[in-house]
Structures are given as structure tokens and as C-alpha cells.
Amino acid sequence: MLAEKYAEEIQAILSKYPPEQRRAAVMPLIYLAQQDQMYVTKAAMQEIGDICGVSSTEVASIIGFYTLYYDQPGGAYRVQVCTDLPCALRGAEQFLDSLCGNLGIQVGEITPDGAVTVEAVMCLAACDKAPMFQVQSGQGLSYHENQTVEGALALVDDLRRRAPARRKDVYGR
Amino acid sequence: MDADNQPLNEQFVLLRHRQHLNISDLDIYRRLGGFDAFQKAITSMQPGDVTEIVKASGLRGRGGAGFPTGMKWAFIDYKNWPHFVVANADESEPGTFKDREIMEGNPFQFLEGVALCAYAIQSQVAYIYLRGEFWQLAAWLDRKIAEMEAAGLLGEGLFGTQYNLRIYTHLGAGAYICGEETAMLESLEGKLGQPRLRPPFPPSFGLFGKPTVVNNVETLTNVPLIVARGAEWYRSMGTEKSPGVKIFSLSGSIERSGNYELPLGTTFRELIYTHGGGIPGGRQVKAIMAAGASSALIVANDEALDTPMDYESVPRVGAQLGSASVIVIDDSVSIPWLINKTMHFFKHESCGKCTPCREGTYWMMHLTDRIAHGAATREDVELLRDVANQVKGKCLCALGDFSTEAVLTGIERFQADFELVVASPQAST
């Protein structure tokens, strides 16, 4: 349960908002719930709803609305390449195709070991440093700018080594 | 003016970290006069005086709308309490990457701006709403806020007065629409990020239903120096109706992409050729988007290149300055391909609340798919124009209109590109 594991973090989050506005804590709590497995379980949705005074259905709708929340397991790491207009003008689409080609996966797929999902995403506010991507994990997000395919492949290799062992029947293709 | 007020050696107003490399260190920021304006305001100025200086400076909102900042602060409802400040750090417009550089490089000037705004409207709590992708940046700001608390610049009884202030960061989670101020407030309240019907506007009904000022990061970062050096100093830069400096985010087909802090009224030509180093590969500039993906497509002829980039002049070439996110399009780029890109963006980012935008972006995306892939007829282009016109001006917020700008101006101003695509099924980028 979140309340036991993250008691201190939950209190810190709630203290940011007026006591009668606990609902405002719902988004930071979803991030907290996503820390371990990179997706939010039904039980966690229920618990977040209870903390914030909303139904678990409402929590689920918020998870569905925002792109950085997941209600299904994916790779332990998500490599998210921006292919929006300014990045595309700097070769981001070719970069993504080449990255996926080298990994033997399609855009949006997970590497066979269940470690890394490679996705195309919308603008990340780094248009002058394309090709670029962010890496999302339960622990947060990091930016990687002015990338080459070789550099990105080396990083993906590193992420695959670091990823916790996954059950292939659940996460593998 | 005394010597401290003479910013002779200062090269920047906003991107000061480029000159003072360690300005994100609190001691160095303070040695450069940082938080003097905040202290002066709290200890010797009435809240309304701060608003008056900002009004007199002519500062206009840098998020895109260009609304006079001081006027917005003056709209706060003093019969309804408490008040809130929300700094808009959602920066999600394709082509915009200025607020990120400010917060990374010069965080205290931004935070001082938040604090001054809070004092001006007598708010004791301010939130910084950052897009979820700015995770590391939020952690960085949290550390800077903690440093301010430790130094007595935030907290209770500031500078020996009765004034209290706390600043908190709040992360979004990947939704462009949350840059729209009322959608941002909904999101901050823990709801879907969908715009509210306006009026009422945030200064009367904002966060948690209370009077709220929502200002962009760049807007707020101007405020400390305006309070320190005065409105006249600020008005000495830029144009009469668009005073001050602006950060232009330059991207696309350009040699030196990046942020450029320049006076409002600088021409496109100076930005693109003098600062940006021109177009790579000896190509020509074909089109300019001045306000990111939401922008009308400007035909890059001499008249356009010589147009001053300020809120009044850009409309003369059929576009808006917006957030001044200048995307340069060279002559190798197919406009049907380009509008297909922007339509995929807007379809993805439409919040789904109002029908014209939700349905219109869906159909426009599919039509531009067909057009960009050379499978379209002339009628498809007409249909696209027709759908765009049914979206434009009929949506709850600006996103719907934004989605039609490149489409409509692309078809109107770059007809030859569309002729090429409907004539030859192979012609697509």
C-alpha cells in the first residue's frame, strides 16, 4: 500500500495544497504510485481516490487523459523521441526510424527483454537540440539532446542492462 | 539613477546566466542585486505600487496573448480571498523552449518575479505549474525554493513584516492544453486539463475558485528588473506599444538554432540571418512560423523578412507574434507535409471537451494524411479548407483556432505545393 510505503512523501505532497483541496494532490500521488512499476495498479487508483476524496474511476480518467501516466505495464524505461515539426526539420523522424531499425522493433514497441519501449511523442521543448528524446522511468524523466543513433543505441544498451529482470510472459513480445 | 541602477555592463535582461555563469547560486544572484526589488517592495511599497510600475512599464504577457501584465494584476478581486499566483511553466508549443532555459539558468530571477507578483496581489501561496516532462527542472526549482526559505526570502514574516509567502512546484503530466490558463487551473485542482468557459476570468474566479493571476515564466522574469530599475528603463527597449525585450526561440531550418534575447521590434531578417546564421545548405527560406505550430504560415518574402517582430507588426503579414517561437521552413519542405505534422499534433492534444475541436482536428488530420501521402484529390483540399473554417472561431479555447492556422494559410498562400500533390500521387516528402 502507498500509505505505508510512502507515508512521508504523501504528507509532503498534501502539505502543498489547502487542506480542503486534497483533490489537488491527485497528480503528484499518481507519479508516486508509478514509481515502482511504471504503471498504476487498480489498487493504487483506489487508494489515491481515498486519499483525495474522489472515486477510483475519476483517478482512472486522469490517468487516461495525461500521456505520462500508464495503467498498463510497458518497458521499465520509455525512450520517447520528439518527432514534432521543429525536430522533424532536424531529422528526428529518420533518427527514430534508424533507432528502432537497429533495435529490431517498430515505433511504440518494447524490446524483447521487456526493458525499453521506444515511442514517438509530441514536443518536449528542446526544438533547438534535436534529435532528442526523454527517458521516462518510475524514478522520473531525463532529457537527452543533440543525439546520434550510435549514442542512443549505447544508452538503450545501458538501460537494458539496468532494467530489473522481467517476466517475459507478461512483458515480452 | 545611481551606479547600481545603471545596467551599463549588463548584456541581458532575462538570459543573464549567459553573462553571469553562476547566477543560479543564491549568493551570486544577491550580489548582483537579486531580491533587492523584492525587499524594497515588501518593506517600502504598497502592493498597488508594484502593480503600477508593471503597468507603466508596458510589459505584456509573453506566453502568447500579449495581454498587459499590470492590467491583469489590477483585475484581482479584493472582495474575495485568498488570492493565488500560478506561474505557467507548461511550455509545450512546438518551437518554444525559452522558459526552460530561464528556469535552468536564471531560476532566482524567475522566482523573485513570482514573489513580486504574489506581493502585488497579496497572495501568500504561489504555484509553479511545470509540464510533466520538466521533472528534473521541478526538482531543481524545489532546491532553489528551499535555498530561499533557508535565507529567509520565503516563509513567514518576510523582512520583518507581516507578509508570508510560500512557493510550490506542481508537475503536469503531458498535456499541451494545460498551457491554456483555465485548463491549467483545472489540472492543478486535480481534474482533467480542460478549459473553462470564460468569463469569469482567473482574476475573479481562478484556482479553487479564488482570484488568481496566471502569468508565463518569461513575463514574471521581467518583473524584478522592472521594479529595480523602473518603468522608464524598461520602456527604453523595444517599441512604444511592445516595450522591452523578448526571447525568440529559433528552430527549424536554421544554422544556429537557440534562444535569442532581443528587443521587441527586431526584424525576422536580423533574427534569421544575423543571429541565426541563415539557412543551411545554401537553401532559401520559404515560410516562417512566428508562434510555433499554432502559427499562420508567413510567406518569407522581403516584406516579411523586414517586418519587425512585435505584437503590432506581425499581424501586418498575416500572422501573430504569439510566444515568438520562430520556426524557419526552407524551400525543400512541402507545405502539405508540414500541415500534416501540425495536424497530428493538434489532434493528439485536443482535450475533447468541445465538439468542433475534437471532431475537426480528427477529420483534418485524416485529410492531411491523405493529402501528404499523395492520395488526395482537389476536392479533398477543398474539404479540408471547409472543415478548418468550421472549426475556426467556434471552439471553447484557442487550441481549435490554432489547429486551423497553418492549414488555412498553407492552402491559401502555398497553392503550388498543393497543386503538386493532387496532380502527382507520388509527390510527398
Contacts between the chains, C-beta under 8 A, distances in Angstrom:
chain1	res1	chain2	res2	distance
A	16	B	127	8.0
A	16	B	168	4.4
A	16	B	170	7.3
A	18	B	208	6.7
A	21	B	189	7.0
A	21	B	208	5.4
A	23	B	189	6.3
A	23	B	190	3.8
A	23	B	191	7.5
A	24	B	170	7.8
A	24	B	188	6.2
A	24	B	189	5.5
A	24	B	190	4.8
A	24	B	208	7.9
A	25	B	190	6.7
A	26	B	190	3.8
A	27	B	170	7.4
A	27	B	171	6.8
A	27	B	172	7.3
A	27	B	173	6.0
A	27	B	187	7.2
A	27	B	190	6.3
A	28	B	170	7.3
A	28	B	171	6.8
A	30	B	173	7.3
A	31	B	171	6.8
A	31	B	173	7.6
A	52	B	190	6.3
A	54	B	190	7.3
A	61	B	192	6.5
A	62	B	190	7.4
A	62	B	191	7.4
A	62	B	192	6.4
A	65	B	175	6.7
A	65	B	192	4.8
A	65	B	193	6.8
A	65	B	351	7.9
A	66	B	132	7.1
A	66	B	172	7.2
A	66	B	173	3.5
A	66	B	174	5.3
A	66	B	175	5.4
A	66	B	193	7.4
A	67	B	173	7.0
A	67	B	174	3.5
A	67	B	175	6.9
A	68	B	132	4.5
A	68	B	133	7.4
A	68	B	173	4.2
A	68	B	174	4.1
A	69	B	173	5.6
A	69	B	174	8.0
A	84	B	94	4.4
A	84	B	293	7.1
A	84	B	341	6.9
A	84	B	345	5.9
A	85	B	94	5.3
A	85	B	95	7.2
A	85	B	252	7.6
A	85	B	293	5.6
A	85	B	327	6.4
A	85	B	338	6.6
A	85	B	341	4.6
A	85	B	342	6.2
A	85	B	345	7.3
A	86	B	94	5.7
A	86	B	95	4.9
A	86	B	251	4.0
A	86	B	252	5.4
A	86	B	327	5.4
A	88	B	341	6.0
A	89	B	251	7.4
A	89	B	252	4.5
A	89	B	253	5.5
A	89	B	327	7.4
A	89	B	329	7.3
A	89	B	333	7.0
A	90	B	251	7.8
A	90	B	252	7.7
A	90	B	257	7.7
A	121	B	174	7.9
A	122	B	92	7.6
A	122	B	94	7.5
A	122	B	174	7.9
A	122	B	176	6.7
A	122	B	345	5.8
A	122	B	348	5.8
A	122	B	349	6.6
A	123	B	92	6.0
A	123	B	93	7.0
A	123	B	94	4.0
A	123	B	95	7.6
A	123	B	96	7.9
A	123	B	176	7.6
A	123	B	293	7.6
A	123	B	345	7.2
A	124	B	133	5.4
A	125	B	91	4.8
A	125	B	92	6.8
A	125	B	96	6.3
A	125	B	97	4.5
A	125	B	99	7.7
A	125	B	100	5.2
A	125	B	131	7.2
A	125	B	133	7.2
A	125	B	134	7.7
A	126	B	97	5.8
A	126	B	100	7.6
A	127	B	94	6.8
A	127	B	95	5.4
A	127	B	96	7.5
A	127	B	97	5.5
A	127	B	249	6.9
A	127	B	251	3.9
A	127	B	252	7.8
A	127	B	257	7.1
A	127	B	325	7.8
A	127	B	327	7.7
A	128	B	97	6.1
A	128	B	249	7.1
A	128	B	250	7.1
A	128	B	251	5.2
A	128	B	257	3.6
A	128	B	258	4.8
A	128	B	259	7.4
A	129	B	257	7.8
A	134	B	133	5.9
A	140	B	135	4.5
A	140	B	136	6.9
A	140	B	139	7.7
A	141	B	132	7.5
A	141	B	133	5.9
A	141	B	135	4.0
A	141	B	136	6.7
A	142	B	135	7.9
A	142	B	136	6.3
A	143	B	133	7.9
A	143	B	136	7.2
